[in-house]
Amino acid sequence: MMDVVATDSSTPSTSTSTSSDRPEKTRRGRRTRMTGAERRQQLLEIGRTLFAAKGFEGTSVEEIASKAGVSKPVVYEHFGGKEGLYAVVVDREMRQLLDMVTGSLTAGHPRELLEQAAFALLDYIEEYADGFRILVRDSPIPQSTGSFASLISDIATKVEDILGHEFKARGFDPKLAPLYAQALVGMVALTGQWWLDARKPKKAEVAAHLVNLAWHGLDGLEAKPRLIGHRKN
């Protein structure tokens, strides 16, 4: 009986060493479990990076899940699929840009307001380059906050109020303020798209040139502009 017991206690020597290895393996393989909110934020950041680099069509749920170290069902659980994730990413970027632009318009002088608006857009492009790349693409799915074009239109509406007062003070027709507001904001937005990749000259210099063109263009504005070419309509 003693022999049996000795044999039983010695034969598991291999299994004993294996069991002593298990805690080490477990410690190495154990991951800190994310909360639902942390996992959602992680997926949003990964999705944002991939959508900026590859676009909506070029990004797959498989790649998003792989980058996050999770299975595809986790992505579906949080967002219902790629479309849901993309929609949340775009909505967040739209709100961020709109908040930065509208929050910057604090000055009283119109020229300084133009500077603040230009800086706000360029600040967003500099700090949220991936977000801007996503916004300027045509969205393949409807957004609750609209498109980039509608966002630019919202910003132009705020500029329109400023121009309306300035036009009235200068004796111009304030009904034309919406047209000029769209032109000014569109000019800044398109220049921003170019600067996203060029990044030269420096941000402050770009803002100064934008305001120079906008302000001195407005400064020499004709009350009743006329065409000088042959075409009249």
Backbone hydrogen bonds in HBPLUS format (Angstrom, degrees):
<---DONOR---> <-ACCEPTOR-->    atom                        ^
c    i                          cat <-CA-CA->   ^        H-A-AA   ^      H-
h    n   atom  resd res      DA  || num        DHA   H-A  angle D-A-AA Bond
n    s   type  num  typ     dist DA aas  dist angle  dist       angle   num
A0005-VAL N   A0001-MET O   2.98 MM   4  6.30 162.0  2.02 148.6 153.2     1
A0006-ALA N   A0002-MET O   2.90 MM   4  6.12 158.8  1.94 146.2 152.3     2
A0007-THR N   A0003-ASP O   2.78 MM   4  6.01 161.6  1.82 150.9 156.3     3
A0008-ASP N   A0004-VAL O   2.80 MM   4  6.04 160.9  1.84 152.8 158.1     4
A0009-SER N   A0005-VAL O   2.88 MM   4  6.09 151.5  1.96 146.9 154.8     5
A0010-SER N   A0006-ALA O   2.90 MM   4  6.05 138.6  2.08 144.2 155.2     6
A0011-THR N   A0007-THR O   2.83 MM   4  5.81 163.7  1.86 152.3 156.9     7
A0013-SER N   A0010-SER O   2.93 MM   3  5.43 148.7  2.03 121.9 124.3     8
A0015-SER N   A0012-PRO O   2.89 MM   3  4.93 104.7  2.46  96.9 115.2     9
A0016-THR N   A0012-PRO O   2.59 MM   4  5.82 146.7  1.69 159.4 171.3    10
A0017-SER N   A0013-SER O   3.13 MM   4  6.38 156.6  2.19 141.8 146.1    11
A0018-THR N   A0014-THR O   2.95 MM   4  6.24 147.9  2.05 142.0 152.1    12
A0019-SER N   A0015-SER O   2.80 MM   4  6.02 156.3  1.86 146.1 151.6    13
A0020-SER N   A0016-THR O   2.99 MM   4  6.29 143.8  2.13 140.2 150.4    14
A0021-ASP N   A0017-SER O   3.02 MM   4  6.27 129.4  2.28 133.9 147.0    15
A0021-ASP N   A0018-THR O   2.95 MM   3  5.00 129.9  2.21  94.4 108.9    16
A0022-ARG N   A0018-THR O   3.12 MM   4  6.44 133.9  2.34 142.9 155.1    17
A0024-GLU N   A0021-ASP O   3.04 MM   3  5.41 118.0  2.44 107.6 122.5    18
A0025-LYS N   A0021-ASP O   3.02 MM   4  6.34 160.7  2.05 157.5 163.6    19
A0026-THR N   A0022-ARG O   2.73 MM   4  5.90 161.0  1.76 158.2 164.5    20
A0027-ARG N   A0023-PRO O   2.75 MM   4  5.95 152.5  1.82 142.6 150.6    21
A0028-ARG N   A0024-GLU O   2.96 MM   4  6.23 155.5  2.02 146.2 152.6    22
A0029-GLY N   A0025-LYS O   2.85 MM   4  6.03 155.3  1.91 149.2 156.2    23
A0030-ARG N   A0026-THR O   2.82 MM   4  5.72 129.8  2.07 144.9 155.8    24
A0039-ARG N   A0035-THR O   2.90 MM   4  6.14 162.0  1.93 155.8 160.5    25
A0040-ARG N   A0036-GLY O   2.97 MM   4  6.12 157.5  2.02 144.8 151.2    26
A0041-GLN N   A0037-ALA O   3.00 MM   4  6.20 158.5  2.05 145.4 150.9    27
A0042-GLN N   A0038-GLU O   2.92 MM   4  6.13 155.2  1.98 146.4 153.5    28
A0043-LEU N   A0039-ARG O   2.97 MM   4  6.21 160.8  2.00 152.4 156.6    29
A0044-LEU N   A0040-ARG O   2.98 MM   4  6.22 151.9  2.06 145.9 153.9    30
A0045-GLU N   A0041-GLN O   3.01 MM   4  6.26 158.4  2.06 150.4 155.3    31
A0046-ILE N   A0042-GLN O   3.00 MM   4  6.24 161.5  2.03 151.7 156.9    32
A0047-GLY N   A0043-LEU O   2.82 MM   4  5.88 163.3  1.85 146.7 152.3    33
A0048-ARG N   A0044-LEU O   2.87 MM   4  5.94 156.7  1.93 144.4 151.0    34
A0049-THR N   A0045-GLU O   3.12 MM   4  6.31 159.2  2.17 143.7 148.3    35
A0050-LEU N   A0046-ILE O   3.02 MM   4  6.26 164.8  2.04 154.3 158.4    36
A0051-PHE N   A0047-GLY O   2.81 MM   4  5.88 167.3  1.82 156.8 160.6    37
A0052-ALA N   A0048-ARG O   3.07 MM   4  6.09 152.7  2.15 140.8 148.0    38
A0053-ALA N   A0049-THR O   3.12 MM   4  6.29 151.0  2.21 141.1 148.7    39
A0054-LYS N   A0050-LEU O   2.77 MM   4  5.76 164.4  1.80 157.3 161.6    40
A0055-GLY N   A0051-PHE O   2.79 MM   4  4.41 137.8  1.97 116.1 125.6    41
A0059-THR N   A0056-PHE O   3.31 MM   3  5.49 159.8  2.35 105.4 111.4    42
A0064-ILE N   A0060-SER O   3.13 MM   4  6.45 160.8  2.17 148.4 153.6    43
A0065-ALA N   A0061-VAL O   2.89 MM   4  6.07 167.9  1.90 155.7 158.6    44
A0066-SER N   A0062-GLU O   2.90 MM   4  6.05 157.3  1.95 145.0 151.9    45
A0067-LYS N   A0063-GLU O   2.95 MM   4  6.11 162.9  1.98 151.2 154.8    46
A0068-ALA N   A0064-ILE O   3.12 MM   4  6.32 144.6  2.25 141.8 151.4    47
A0069-GLY N   A0065-ALA O   2.90 MM   4  6.02 116.7  2.31 138.7 155.5    48
A0070-VAL N   A0065-ALA O   2.96 MM   5  5.12 168.2  1.98 147.8 148.1    49
A0069-GLY N   A0066-SER O   3.11 MM   3  4.98 143.9  2.25  95.2 106.0    50
A0074-VAL N   A0071-SER O   3.09 MM   3  5.74 146.1  2.21 117.0 125.4    51
A0075-VAL N   A0072-LYS O   2.94 MM   3  5.39 124.8  2.25 113.4 126.6    52
A0076-TYR N   A0072-LYS O   3.19 MM   4  6.59 160.7  2.22 154.6 160.3    53
A0077-GLU N   A0073-PRO O   2.79 MM   4  5.93 147.0  1.89 142.1 151.8    54
A0078-HIS N   A0074-VAL O   3.17 MM   4  6.41 150.8  2.26 144.1 149.6    55
A0079-PHE N   A0075-VAL O   2.96 MM   4  6.06 163.8  1.98 155.7 160.6    56
A0080-GLY N   A0076-TYR O   2.75 MM   4  4.14 140.7  1.90 115.3 122.9    57
A0085-LEU N   A0081-GLY O   3.23 MM   4  6.52 160.5  2.27 149.6 154.7    58
A0086-TYR N   A0082-LYS O   2.91 MM   4  6.09 165.6  1.93 155.0 159.0    59
A0087-ALA N   A0083-GLU O   2.94 MM   4  6.11 157.6  1.99 147.8 153.9    60
A0088-VAL N   A0084-GLY O   3.16 MM   4  6.39 157.2  2.21 146.5 151.4    61
A0089-VAL N   A0085-LEU O   3.03 MM   4  6.28 162.9  2.06 152.8 157.7    62
A0090-VAL N   A0086-TYR O   2.94 MM   4  6.18 169.3  1.96 157.8 159.8    63
A0091-ASP N   A0087-ALA O   2.95 MM   4  6.07 165.1  1.97 147.7 152.5    64
A0092-ARG N   A0088-VAL O   3.00 MM   4  6.12 161.2  2.04 149.7 154.4    65
A0093-GLU N   A0089-VAL O   3.09 MM   4  6.34 156.5  2.15 148.2 154.5    66
A0094-MET N   A0090-VAL O   2.89 MM   4  6.10 159.1  1.93 156.8 162.6    67
A0095-ARG N   A0091-ASP O   3.08 MM   4  6.27 164.3  2.11 149.2 152.9    68
A0096-GLN N   A0092-ARG O   2.97 MM   4  6.13 155.2  2.03 143.4 150.8    69
A0097-LEU N   A0093-GLU O   2.99 MM   4  6.19 165.8  2.01 152.1 154.5    70
A0098-LEU N   A0094-MET O   2.99 MM   4  6.15 169.5  2.00 152.6 156.1    71
A0099-ASP N   A0095-ARG O   2.85 MM   4  5.90 161.7  1.88 149.1 154.6    72
A0100-MET N   A0096-GLN O   3.01 MM   4  6.17 154.8  2.07 144.0 150.9    73
A0101-VAL N   A0097-LEU O   2.99 MM   4  6.23 159.9  2.03 153.8 158.7    74
A0102-THR N   A0098-LEU O   2.91 MM   4  5.98 169.6  1.92 156.4 158.3    75
A0103-GLY N   A0099-ASP O   2.85 MM   4  5.58 148.2  1.96 135.4 145.3    76
A0104-SER N   A0101-VAL O   3.14 MM   3  5.28 142.7  2.29 100.0 110.7    77
A0106-THR N   A0104-SER O   2.86 MM   2  5.75 122.8  2.19 115.9  99.2    78
A0113-LEU N   A0109-HIS O   3.03 MM   4  6.33 148.1  2.14 151.5 161.6    79
A0114-LEU N   A0110-PRO O   3.02 MM   4  6.35 150.4  2.11 147.7 154.8    80
A0115-GLU N   A0111-ARG O   3.06 MM   4  6.44 152.6  2.13 144.7 152.2    81
A0116-GLN N   A0112-GLU O   2.89 MM   4  6.15 158.1  1.93 148.1 153.7    82
A0117-ALA N   A0113-LEU O   2.93 MM   4  6.17 158.4  1.98 150.1 155.5    83
A0118-ALA N   A0114-LEU O   2.97 MM   4  6.17 162.6  2.01 149.3 154.0    84
A0119-PHE N   A0115-GLU O   2.88 MM   4  6.07 166.8  1.90 154.3 158.1    85
A0120-ALA N   A0116-GLN O   2.92 MM   4  6.02 153.7  1.99 143.0 150.5    86
A0121-LEU N   A0117-ALA O   3.18 MM   4  6.45 161.1  2.22 149.7 152.7    87
A0122-LEU N   A0118-ALA O   3.06 MM   4  6.27 166.6  2.08 152.0 156.2    88
A0123-ASP N   A0119-PHE O   2.67 MM   4  5.77 149.7  1.76 150.4 159.3    89
A0124-TYR N   A0120-ALA O   3.02 MM   4  6.22 157.3  2.07 142.9 148.5    90
A0125-ILE N   A0121-LEU O   2.99 MM   4  6.29 162.3  2.02 150.2 154.8    91
A0126-GLU N   A0122-LEU O   2.95 MM   4  6.10 153.6  2.02 142.7 149.8    92
A0127-GLU N   A0123-ASP O   2.86 MM   4  6.04 162.0  1.89 155.0 159.6    93
A0128-TYR N   A0124-TYR O   2.66 MM   4  5.41 154.4  1.72 151.5 158.4    94
A0132-PHE N   A0128-TYR O   2.96 MM   4  6.32 155.4  2.03 156.7 164.1    95
A0133-ARG N   A0129-ALA O   2.98 MM   4  6.25 156.5  2.03 151.6 157.9    96
A0134-ILE N   A0130-ASP O   3.12 MM   4  6.41 149.9  2.22 145.6 153.3    97
A0135-LEU N   A0131-GLY O   2.99 MM   4  6.27 157.4  2.04 147.6 153.9    98
A0136-VAL N   A0132-PHE O   3.03 MM   4  6.20 160.9  2.07 156.1 158.7    99
A0137-ARG N   A0134-ILE O   3.30 MM   3  5.55 149.5  2.40 102.9 111.6   100
A0146-GLY N   A0143-GLN O   3.16 MM   3  4.95 162.8  2.19  99.8 104.5   101
A0151-LEU N   A0147-SER O   2.96 MM   4  6.27 146.1  2.07 143.9 153.9   102
A0152-ILE N   A0148-PHE O   2.92 MM   4  6.22 160.6  1.96 153.9 157.9   103
A0153-SER N   A0149-ALA O   2.97 MM   4  6.20 147.6  2.08 139.0 148.6   104
A0154-ASP N   A0150-SER O   2.91 MM   4  6.19 144.2  2.04 139.3 148.5   105
A0154-ASP N   A0151-LEU O   3.06 MM   3  5.00 117.4  2.47  92.3 107.6   106
A0155-ILE N   A0151-LEU O   3.03 MM   4  6.40 156.3  2.08 151.3 157.0   107
A0156-ALA N   A0152-ILE O   2.87 MM   4  6.10 154.5  1.94 145.3 153.1   108
A0157-THR N   A0153-SER O   2.95 MM   4  6.19 142.5  2.10 141.7 151.2   109
A0158-LYS N   A0155-ILE O   3.10 MM   3  5.31 124.6  2.42  99.6 112.9   110
A0159-VAL N   A0155-ILE O   3.09 MM   4  6.48 153.3  2.17 147.4 155.2   111
A0160-GLU N   A0156-ALA O   2.71 MM   4  5.87 143.0  1.85 145.5 156.9   112
A0162-ILE N   A0159-VAL O   3.04 MM   3  5.20 116.6  2.45  99.8 115.1   113
A0163-LEU N   A0159-VAL O   2.92 MM   4  6.28 163.5  1.95 158.6 163.3   114
A0164-GLY N   A0160-GLU O   2.81 MM   4  5.93 150.9  1.89 147.1 155.7   115
A0165-HIS N   A0161-ASP O   3.35 MM   4  6.60 157.7  2.40 144.9 147.5   116
A0166-GLU N   A0162-ILE O   3.18 MM   4  6.46 157.7  2.24 144.8 151.5   117
A0167-PHE N   A0163-LEU O   2.71 MM   4  5.89 160.8  1.74 159.2 163.6   118
A0168-LYS N   A0164-GLY O   3.08 MM   4  6.21 161.5  2.12 144.1 149.1   119
A0169-ALA N   A0165-HIS O   3.03 MM   4  6.23 155.0  2.10 143.3 150.0   120
A0170-ARG N   A0166-GLU O   3.10 MM   4  6.31 136.3  2.29 139.8 151.0   121
A0170-ARG N   A0167-PHE O   3.08 MM   3  5.13 128.7  2.35  95.7 109.5   122
A0171-GLY N   A0167-PHE O   2.97 MM   4  6.09 108.8  2.49 141.9 159.1   123
A0172-PHE N   A0167-PHE O   2.84 MM   5  4.82 154.8  1.90 147.2 143.8   124
A0171-GLY N   A0168-LYS O   3.28 MM   3  5.14 158.0  2.33  98.4 104.9   125
A0176-LEU N   A0173-ASP O   3.07 MM   3  5.88 167.8  2.09 122.6 126.4   126
A0177-ALA N   A0174-PRO O   3.12 MM   3  5.33 163.9  2.14 108.4 113.3   127
A0179-LEU N   A0176-LEU O   3.14 MM   3  5.49 121.4  2.50 107.8 121.1   128
A0180-TYR N   A0176-LEU O   3.25 MM   4  6.61 164.5  2.27 157.9 161.7   129
A0181-ALA N   A0177-ALA O   2.84 MM   4  5.95 152.5  1.92 153.6 162.2   130
A0182-GLN N   A0178-PRO O   3.03 MM   4  6.20 161.0  2.07 147.6 151.3   131
A0183-ALA N   A0179-LEU O   3.09 MM   4  6.35 156.1  2.15 144.5 151.4   132
A0184-LEU N   A0180-TYR O   2.92 MM   4  6.09 161.3  1.95 150.2 154.3   133
A0185-VAL N   A0181-ALA O   3.00 MM   4  6.11 174.8  2.00 155.0 156.7   134
A0186-GLY N   A0182-GLN O   2.86 MM   4  5.77 154.0  1.93 141.2 149.7   135
A0187-MET N   A0183-ALA O   2.99 MM   4  6.05 147.7  2.10 137.7 146.1   136
A0188-VAL N   A0184-LEU O   3.13 MM   4  6.47 157.5  2.19 148.3 153.3   137
A0189-ALA N   A0185-VAL O   2.90 MM   4  6.12 161.1  1.93 151.2 156.8   138
A0190-LEU N   A0186-GLY O   2.94 MM   4  6.05 166.9  1.96 151.4 154.4   139
A0191-THR N   A0187-MET O   3.06 MM   4  6.13 155.9  2.11 142.4 149.6   140
A0192-GLY N   A0188-VAL O   2.87 MM   4  6.04 146.9  1.98 141.7 151.5   141
A0193-GLN N   A0189-ALA O   3.02 MM   4  6.39 145.3  2.14 143.0 151.7   142
A0194-TRP N   A0190-LEU O   3.16 MM   4  6.48 153.4  2.23 144.1 150.4   143
A0195-TRP N   A0191-THR O   2.86 MM   4  6.12 159.9  1.90 151.2 157.1   144
A0196-LEU N   A0192-GLY O   2.93 MM   4  6.03 133.7  2.15 142.7 153.7   145
A0198-ALA N   A0194-TRP O   3.15 MM   4  6.27 167.3  2.17 149.4 152.3   146
A0199-ARG N   A0195-TRP O   2.91 MM   4  4.97 147.7  2.01 121.4 131.8   147
A0205-GLU N   A0202-LYS O   2.99 MM   3  5.36 120.3  2.36 106.0 121.1   148
A0206-VAL N   A0202-LYS O   2.95 MM   4  6.29 156.0  2.01 157.2 165.1   149
A0207-ALA N   A0203-LYS O   2.93 MM   4  6.22 166.5  1.95 157.9 161.1   150
A0208-ALA N   A0204-ALA O   2.96 MM   4  6.13 154.4  2.02 140.7 147.9   151
A0209-HIS N   A0205-GLU O   3.00 MM   4  6.25 157.7  2.05 149.1 154.0   152
A0210-LEU N   A0206-VAL O   2.95 MM   4  6.20 159.2  1.99 153.9 160.0   153
A0211-VAL N   A0207-ALA O   2.96 MM   4  6.16 168.0  1.98 153.4 156.5   154
A0212-ASN N   A0208-ALA O   2.84 MM   4  5.94 148.8  1.94 140.7 150.5   155
A0213-LEU N   A0209-HIS O   3.01 MM   4  6.23 163.4  2.04 149.6 151.8   156
A0214-ALA N   A0210-LEU O   2.92 MM   4  6.14 167.6  1.94 152.2 156.3   157
A0215-TRP N   A0211-VAL O   2.67 MM   4  5.55 166.7  1.69 150.3 155.2   158
A0216-HIS N   A0212-ASN O   3.05 MM   4  5.83 159.2  2.10 138.7 145.0   159
A0217-GLY N   A0213-LEU O   2.99 MM   4  5.65 135.0  2.20 128.3 140.3   160
A0218-LEU N   A0214-ALA O   2.99 MM   4  6.13 152.5  2.06 140.3 147.3   161
A0219-ASP N   A0215-TRP O   2.71 MM   4  5.90 145.0  1.83 141.7 153.6   162
A0220-GLY N   A0216-HIS O   3.15 MM   4  6.16 146.2  2.26 132.3 137.7   163
A0221-LEU N   A0218-LEU O   3.12 MM   3  4.87 160.3  2.16 107.5 107.5   164
